[in-house]
Amino acid sequence: MGVQNLWRVLDKGNAVVKLKGETNFKQIVAAVENKVVAVDLSAWLMQAQTQPALLANYDSAYARAAKVVFDRSIHWLRHGCLPVFVIEGQTPQAKLDKLKQRCIQQYGPQRRYDVGNRAGGQFDRLGQAIKRLLDAFGVPCVQAVGEGEAMCAALNICGWAHACHTLDVDALLFGAITVYRQMHLLTDKAKEAELTICSRDDVQRVLGISRGGDAALTAVAQLAGGDYDLTGVENVGEVLALAAVRHLLRGCEDDDTVIQKLEAALAAGPNAELDALTKCTGCKACGHEGGTKGRLKQHPAQRGCAACGCTSGCIPRDFDVCECEFHRRADDRLLNRVIRLAGQTAGFMTKCRLAADTYRQQQQLAIAAVQRAYGVALPNSKHNVFRWMHRPDVRAISDIMCRYINDWEYHQVGGSSHLSH
């Protein structure tokens, strides 16, 4: 799930590049060819269980998952793009509690919900079964120690993956450098090909900083609602949350102290002076502060306008933004509103600190695991620990597909050219 609607906000901020169809096909191919992409396998498994066409034609979760992974893997490999599949690890307790809460809210408390991922659980068994198919393909699989998105981000951070592929914006909160959100690679249908890219540099530009970004997005997640706080602050959506965090970061190069800044603002409470600014008090003629309780048609002759340098009246001019106190402090008023609402939300800061700590712990845990197993890639090096040997076990692939899909035939793997290029 991740942060509610954050992709939409990043898209509005031009932090998301969309390449689609035949006109962009060469760019799509250039972006993925000879690239290693860390794939959050759990996202593919979940998508396989929700697509109407698959639900109508395949009667088991294993069959649906096998069909999706088989088809997509072939298309990726034929585009010269190597997927490194990350298998979900143990779901953090803080997230598990919220997932259970979400299920109860949606479906009621009458049943026991098997949510998240745990060793031996239903989702874990599905992932391990699909891993056997991936092993037959000869493509790499990595077992996450915790959240799959965190391991994808760690592979990206350590230089072994050029990008992460996941629909979940949480990969950015775990520090991913490049995320491919939508990634449809179809060798025979160029007009349907699609690649949606979001880079850390573009996220930083939206946030107004030049380093970091994951802590700031964590603050946005807590205000707007995300995996570690389903509802966030009431009446504070993703747009208002992002604007408030941007204001907290004003003048900063990074977001290292953004959570502390948010906590300090909450401790100080709403500003009464800002509360008093309820409407425009500017001059319609010159755009400067009018000094009255409402908007002026023009400064009166007996008082004048100091900003215009007039002791009598003002100098009319064209202007885009009113310079009255109400408009000039619009960003301050916005943050003030968010602080008031957050202060009215029981336990908000406690939940915010817990989420920030969990994201950071999951990130550090994943990076440490990647470094132990593979080290860190050298800058600009063409060597990668992950590679495809172009030697799939066709018989094993066919046996697995026939086991899960009753009408699957051997020639659909071995007798086609799917795996020969």
Buried (B, 14 or more C-beta within 10 A) or exposed (E): BBBBBBBEBBBEBEBBBEBBEEEBBEBBBEBBEEBBBBBBBBBBBBBBEEBEEBEEEBEEBBBBBBBBBBEBBBBBBBBBBBBBBBBBBBBBEBBBBBBBBBBEEEEEEEEEBEBBBBEEBEBBEBBBBBBBBBBBBBBBBBBBBBBBBBBBBBBBBBBBBBBBBBBBBBBBBBBBBBBBBBBBBBBEEBEEBBBBBBBBEBBBBBBBBEEBBBBBBBBBBBBBBBBBBBBBBEEBBBBBBBBBBBBBBEEBEBBBBBBEBBBEBBEEEBBEEBEEBEEBBBBBBBBBBBBBEEBBEBBBEEBBBEBBEBEEBBEBEEBEEBBBBBBBBBEBBBBBBBBBBBBEBEEBBEBBBBBBBBBBBBBEBBBEBBEEEBEEBEEEEEEBBBEBEEEBBBEBBBBBBBBBBEEBEBEBBEEEEBBEE
